């Protein structure tokens, strides 16, 4: 999980996103099931972020077929954590990305 957090911090500092597949490769998560393992770790991280009142770092991930947006599971998890996605989930994800990108670089 520390490697995941470090990689997401790096992406935020660079104001970038990444695909789930690329992130799994960056972290050398072994397959089969690498994406499922990554998704589980991202959902745990979302719980941590939500509890701390911080932007959801998992918003920096994009699904391969989701036109640059997180996969549907991101939005489902966010809703289960009590976030109001309104009628524009894309704007919800972008809000979190912008907050992450604006954070002071350490």
RODO-2510 file (C-alpha; in nm, 4 decimals, decimal comma):
residues 106
     n   res          X          Y          Z
     1     x     0,0000     0,0000     0,0000
     2     x     0,2888     0,2394     0,0678
     3     x     0,4094     0,1971    -0,2906
     4     x     0,0575     0,2732    -0,4112
     5     x     0,0385     0,5881    -0,2003
     6     x     0,3831     0,7005    -0,3181
     7     x     0,2951     0,6459    -0,6841
     8     x    -0,0339     0,8346    -0,6485
     9     x     0,1483     1,1201    -0,4718
    10     x     0,3916     1,1340    -0,7635
    11     x     0,1055     1,1453    -1,0147
    12     x    -0,0628     1,4232    -0,8169
    13     x     0,2600     1,6249    -0,8049
    14     x     0,2939     1,5863    -1,1816
    15     x    -0,0767     1,6658    -1,2348
    16     x    -0,1221     1,3385    -1,4204
    17     x    -0,3539     1,0406    -1,4256
    18     x    -0,2802     0,6792    -1,5141
    19     x    -0,4707     0,3725    -1,6210
    20     x    -0,5341     0,0891    -1,3796
    21     x    -0,3265    -0,1405    -1,5970
    22     x    -0,0295     0,0955    -1,6044
    23     x    -0,0510     0,1494    -1,2291
    24     x    -0,0569    -0,2275    -1,1701
    25     x     0,2534    -0,2596    -1,3907
    26     x     0,4246     0,0349    -1,2169
    27     x     0,3681    -0,1344    -0,8822
    28     x     0,4647    -0,4798    -1,0159
    29     x     0,1428    -0,6342    -0,8854
    30     x     0,1572    -0,9996    -0,9833
    31     x    -0,1172    -1,1497    -1,1971
    32     x    -0,3463    -1,3087    -1,2640
    33     x    -0,5896    -1,0784    -1,0904
    34     x    -0,3518    -0,7814    -1,0730
    35     x    -0,6295    -0,5319    -1,1482
    36     x    -0,8582    -0,6880    -0,8869
    37     x    -0,5786    -0,6632    -0,6288
    38     x    -0,5149    -0,3017    -0,7254
    39     x    -0,8855    -0,2205    -0,7110
    40     x    -0,9106    -0,3631    -0,3612
    41     x    -0,6140    -0,1526    -0,2469
    42     x    -0,7622     0,1591    -0,4109
    43     x    -1,0971     0,1027    -0,2400
    44     x    -0,9228     0,0702     0,0963
    45     x    -0,7378     0,3927     0,0207
    46     x    -1,0692     0,5605    -0,0670
    47     x    -1,2025     0,4616     0,2754
    48     x    -0,8941     0,6151     0,4393
    49     x    -0,9208     0,9337     0,2345
    50     x    -1,2932     0,9704     0,3031
    51     x    -1,2463     0,9195     0,6777
    52     x    -0,9752     1,1881     0,6788
    53     x    -1,1814     1,4315     0,4709
    54     x    -0,9185     1,4316     0,1956
    55     x    -0,9641     1,4157    -0,1819
    56     x    -0,9956     1,0635    -0,3163
    57     x    -0,6564     0,9699    -0,4567
    58     x    -0,8141     0,6877    -0,6561
    59     x    -0,9584     0,9606    -0,8812
    60     x    -0,6151     0,9726    -1,0448
    61     x    -0,6858     0,6369    -1,2102
    62     x    -0,8620     0,6014    -1,5416
    63     x    -1,0302     0,3021    -1,6965
    64     x    -0,9029     0,1890    -2,0334
    65     x    -1,2487     0,2266    -2,1884
    66     x    -1,3739     0,5116    -1,9696
    67     x    -1,2469     0,8077    -2,1746
    68     x    -1,0055     0,9192    -1,9050
    69     x    -1,2430     0,8670    -1,6140
    70     x    -1,2135     0,6235    -1,3271
    71     x    -1,3879     0,2902    -1,3722
    72     x    -1,7513     0,2547    -1,2597
    73     x    -1,6355     0,0876    -0,9366
    74     x    -1,4753     0,4160    -0,8276
    75     x    -1,8088     0,5937    -0,8460
    76     x    -1,9925     0,3052    -0,6782
    77     x    -1,7431     0,3056    -0,3916
    78     x    -1,7597     0,6835    -0,3577
    79     x    -2,1397     0,6680    -0,3367
    80     x    -2,1184     0,3906    -0,0764
    81     x    -1,8905     0,6166     0,1278
    82     x    -2,1589     0,8848     0,1306
    83     x    -2,0379     1,1115    -0,1477
    84     x    -2,3042     1,2860    -0,3532
    85     x    -2,2092     1,2385    -0,7157
    86     x    -2,4992     1,4506    -0,8309
    87     x    -2,5928     1,3988    -1,1914
    88     x    -2,2381     1,4497    -1,3153
    89     x    -1,9935     1,1804    -1,1996
    90     x    -1,7329     1,3167    -1,4409
    91     x    -1,7324     1,6512    -1,2569
    92     x    -1,7058     1,4655    -0,9249
    93     x    -1,3898     1,2855    -1,0383
    94     x    -1,2451     1,6051    -1,1851
    95     x    -1,3072     1,7924    -0,8577
    96     x    -1,1005     1,5366    -0,6694
    97     x    -0,8252     1,5451    -0,9298
    98     x    -0,8051     1,9248    -0,9168
    99     x    -0,7842     1,9190    -0,5375
   100     x    -0,5039     1,6628    -0,5540
   101     x    -0,3176     1,8562    -0,8205
   102     x    -0,3432     2,1803    -0,6184
   103     x    -0,1955     2,0345    -0,3014
   104     x     0,1411     2,1694    -0,1901
   105     x     0,4328     1,9664    -0,3215
   106     x     0,6543     1,8328    -0,0423
***
